[in-house]
């Protein structure tokens, strides 16, 4: 599963692990990505979206139609 959100565009961040002896090794901060299925009443079908946990709350607030419109405005096929 790709580690980026279709709605917010959240992608992994990169940084360093820091051991007790202060050795630094690279690490990756992945966003909390979930696959969620929504009913799209305007098109009479379900859409499966790859969203971060924050984007799921955004969809709950603005509605699935507005969220899909934002995703399509970013140029992502739904």
Secondary structure, 3 states (H helix, E strand, C coil): CCCECCCCCCECEEEEEECCCCCEEEEEECCCEEEEEEEECCCCEEEEEEEEHHHHHHHHHHCHHHHHHHHHHCCCCC
